[in-house]
C-alpha cells in the first residue's frame, strides 16, 4: 500500500518500492504474507533491517518483544490466526518494522487484523504515521482476543451453574483444560503488557522521534486494552481455580461423610463381635452356657449396647 498526499492510495507489489524511493513524501506499507524466507531476508536487508531483528522475525516461535534501532522500531507480538472452542487460540507471530515513511509487516499465515486494516479505509492511519498504523494493528489484534474472552465468559458462567447443580469428573476435566489454556494466554498477555509499558516509556522519555507526543492517546488506549486482557485472563483463571477447589472440597466432604458412616457401623459391630466371639468358643464349662434363657439374654445385651452406642454417636453429632 502506497500513500501519497496528492494522489490516490495505490495497491500493488514490488513496483511500489521504486515509486516510494522516488517520492520522499509518500508512505509505504509492505505486507509479507507467507513469503519465502530467503526472499523476506533479501527484502528486509535491502531496507537496512538489523540481521538479529530479521532472525527474530523469521524464527518459528519467539517471545513478544519491542526493540528500538536507529532508524526504525522492531515490534513482535502474537495475534490470532484461528481459534477453536475452549480458548484454544491459533497464535500467529506478527513482526513489524516501523520507520518514518515505511511499515513492513511479516507473518507466516494470514492475519485477521491485517486483513481487516489492509484496505483503503485504513489509509488515514498510515497517513498519520507508520507507527500509528502499527499501533492500530496491535490494538485490532487485541480486539480479537477480547472477543474470544467475552465468548468464553458466557461459556464459563454456564459451566459454573451446571457445576453447582451436578458437578462431575467430566466437567472437572473440562475446567482443568480451560485453566491450562488460560495459563498460556496469560503468559502471552504478560509479554504484551510489557511491550505497552515500553511504548509508553518511548513517548515519555523522547527516546525516538518515531513516536511523538501526538501518539500518547493511542499508546494509552493500547495499554488499557492490554491491561484489560491480562486482568480478564487472570480473573477467569482464578474462577476456574475456585471451581476446581470447590469440587475438590465437595468431593472430600462426601468422602468424609461416607467414611464416618462406615466408621460408625464398624464401631457398632466391634463390641457385638466381641460378645459373639466369647460365647462362640468351644469350651465345655462356660458359666452361662447352661442358662435356660442365655441366648435371649445375650441378644438383649447386644441390643442395649447397640442402642447406647447409637445414642452416644447421636449426642456427639457423628450421625
TABELNOR-V700951 format. One record per residue. N is the residue number from 1. RES is the residue in one small letter. OMEGA is omega in whole degrees, -180 to 180 (NA if undefined). D_LAST is the distance of its C-alpha to the last C-alpha in Angstrom with 2 decimals. Layout:
N	RES	OMEGA	D_LAST
N	RES	OMEGA	D_LAST
This chain:
1	x	-180	78.14
2	x	-179	81.21
3	x	178	81.31
4	x	-180	84.67
5	x	-176	85.44
6	x	-176	88.42
7	x	180	87.51
8	x	177	84.74
9	x	-177	81.74
10	x	174	82.57
11	x	-179	80.23
12	x	-178	81.54
13	x	-171	81.42
14	x	-179	83.32
15	x	179	86.44
16	x	180	84.63
17	x	179	84.60
18	x	179	88.41
19	x	179	88.46
20	x	180	85.93
21	x	-177	88.05
22	x	-178	91.18
23	x	-176	89.77
24	x	176	88.00
25	x	-180	86.77
26	x	177	84.49
27	x	-174	80.84
28	x	173	79.49
29	x	177	76.03
30	x	179	75.82
31	x	180	72.71
32	x	-177	72.32
33	x	177	70.03
34	x	178	69.50
35	x	179	72.87
36	x	-173	73.88
37	x	-179	73.13
38	x	178	76.74
39	x	176	78.01
40	x	-178	75.36
41	x	180	76.30
42	x	-179	79.99
43	x	-179	79.52
44	x	177	77.26
45	x	178	79.70
46	x	179	82.51
47	x	174	80.83
48	x	174	80.52
49	x	-177	76.74
50	x	-179	75.64
51	x	180	75.06
52	x	176	71.67
53	x	177	70.55
54	x	179	71.79
55	x	178	69.92
56	x	-179	66.65
57	x	-175	67.18
58	x	176	67.81
59	x	-178	64.88
60	x	180	62.30
61	x	-180	59.50
62	x	178	59.97
63	x	176	57.79
64	x	-177	58.88
65	x	172	61.51
66	x	-175	64.41
67	x	-177	67.59
68	x	174	70.77
69	x	-174	74.16
70	x	-173	77.64
71	x	-177	78.39
72	x	175	75.03
73	x	177	71.26
74	x	-179	69.20
75	x	179	65.78
76	x	180	63.27
77	x	-179	60.01
78	x	175	57.60
79	x	180	57.76
80	x	175	56.24
81	x	179	58.11
82	x	178	55.46
83	x	174	51.75
84	x	177	49.04
85	x	176	45.66
86	x	175	42.99
87	x	178	45.25
88	x	-178	47.24
89	x	168	50.48
90	x	-176	53.71
91	x	179	55.10
92	x	179	58.86
93	x	-179	60.74
94	x	178	63.43
95	x	180	66.19
96	x	173	68.60
97	x	-169	71.87
98	x	176	72.85
99	x	-179	76.41
100	x	-178	78.61
101	x	-171	79.99
102	x	172	77.86
103	x	176	74.34
104	x	176	73.40
105	x	-177	70.04
106	x	178	68.98
107	x	-176	66.08
108	x	179	65.74
109	x	-179	64.34
110	x	-178	64.70
111	x	179	63.06
112	x	-177	61.57
113	x	-180	62.60
114	x	177	66.14
115	x	-179	66.63
116	x	-173	65.71
117	x	-179	68.06
118	x	-179	70.96
119	x	-174	73.03
120	x	180	75.71
121	x	-178	73.30
122	x	-178	72.02
123	x	179	75.51
124	x	179	75.03
125	x	-179	72.45
126	x	177	74.77
127	x	180	77.74
128	x	175	75.98
129	x	176	75.39
130	x	-179	73.96
131	x	177	71.21
132	x	178	70.20
133	x	180	70.04
134	x	179	67.91
135	x	177	65.48
136	x	177	65.26
137	x	179	64.48
138	x	-180	61.68
139	x	180	60.39
140	x	177	60.55
141	x	178	58.61
142	x	178	55.86
143	x	178	55.84
144	x	175	54.90
145	x	-179	52.00
146	x	180	50.86
147	x	-179	51.13
148	x	179	48.90
149	x	177	46.32
150	x	176	46.18
151	x	179	45.71
152	x	179	42.86
153	x	178	41.27
154	x	178	41.11
155	x	-179	39.61
156	x	177	37.05
157	x	178	35.94
158	x	179	35.36
159	x	179	33.36
160	x	-179	31.17
161	x	180	30.50
162	x	-176	29.76
163	x	-180	27.63
164	x	-179	25.28
165	x	-175	24.95
166	x	177	24.78
167	x	179	25.33
168	x	-176	26.18
169	x	179	28.01
170	x	177	31.35
171	x	177	31.09
172	x	178	29.98
173	x	179	33.16
174	x	-180	35.24
175	x	178	34.09
176	x	177	34.71
177	x	178	38.18
178	x	-179	38.91
179	x	178	37.90
180	x	178	40.24
181	x	180	43.06
182	x	176	42.53
183	x	-180	43.01
184	x	-180	46.41
185	x	180	47.41
186	x	177	46.49
187	x	177	48.66
188	x	-179	51.57
189	x	175	51.15
190	x	177	51.16
191	x	-177	54.58
192	x	177	55.77
193	x	177	54.79
194	x	177	56.78
195	x	177	59.71
196	x	177	59.50
197	x	179	59.60
198	x	177	62.63
199	x	178	64.41
200	x	179	63.84
201	x	177	65.27
202	x	-180	68.34
203	x	-176	69.00
204	x	-173	68.47
205	x	-178	70.45
206	x	180	73.28
207	x	-178	73.00
208	x	177	74.60
209	x	177	76.71
210	x	177	74.97
211	x	-178	72.16
212	x	-179	73.76
213	x	-179	72.38
214	x	178	72.46
215	x	-178	69.55
216	x	-179	67.25
217	x	-179	65.61
218	x	179	65.17
219	x	180	63.69
220	x	178	61.29
221	x	178	60.24
222	x	-180	59.58
223	x	179	57.61
224	x	179	55.41
225	x	178	54.68
226	x	178	53.93
227	x	-180	51.60
228	x	178	49.83
229	x	-179	49.36
230	x	-179	47.90
231	x	178	45.53
232	x	180	44.37
233	x	178	43.76
234	x	180	41.82
235	x	180	39.73
236	x	177	38.93
237	x	179	38.15
238	x	179	35.64
239	x	178	34.05
240	x	177	33.69
241	x	178	32.22
242	x	179	29.65
243	x	179	28.72
244	x	180	28.37
245	x	178	26.27
246	x	179	24.04
247	x	179	23.64
248	x	179	22.91
249	x	179	20.24
250	x	180	18.54
251	x	179	18.94
252	x	178	17.61
253	x	179	14.44
254	x	179	13.99
255	x	179	14.78
256	x	179	12.34
257	x	178	9.42
258	x	179	11.12
259	x	179	11.74
260	x	178	8.24
261	x	179	7.59
262	x	179	11.07
263	x	178	10.71
264	x	179	8.21
265	x	179	10.74
266	x	-180	13.51
267	x	178	12.58
268	x	-174	12.58
269	x	180	15.92
270	x	179	17.62
271	x	179	18.78
272	x	177	19.52
273	x	178	21.55
274	x	179	23.26
275	x	179	24.38
276	x	179	25.52
277	x	180	27.39
278	x	-176	29.22
279	x	174	30.40
280	x	179	31.18
281	x	-175	33.86
282	x	172	37.41
283	x	-177	39.05
284	x	-176	41.52
285	x	171	40.99
286	x	-172	37.36
287	x	-175	37.39
288	x	-174	34.95
289	x	-176	36.43
290	x	-179	39.07
291	x	-177	36.89
292	x	-179	37.39
293	x	-177	33.77
294	x	-178	32.20
295	x	-177	30.28
296	x	177	28.65
297	x	-180	28.02
298	x	177	26.21
299	x	178	24.01
300	x	178	23.28
301	x	179	22.42
302	x	180	20.04
303	x	180	18.35
304	x	178	18.21
305	x	-179	16.78
306	x	-179	13.97
307	x	179	13.19
308	x	179	13.54
309	x	179	11.19
310	x	178	8.39
311	x	178	9.47
312	x	179	9.64
313	x	179	6.18
314	x	-180	5.33
315	x	179	8.48
316	x	178	7.97
317	x	173	5.24
318	x	178	3.77
319	x	NA	0.00
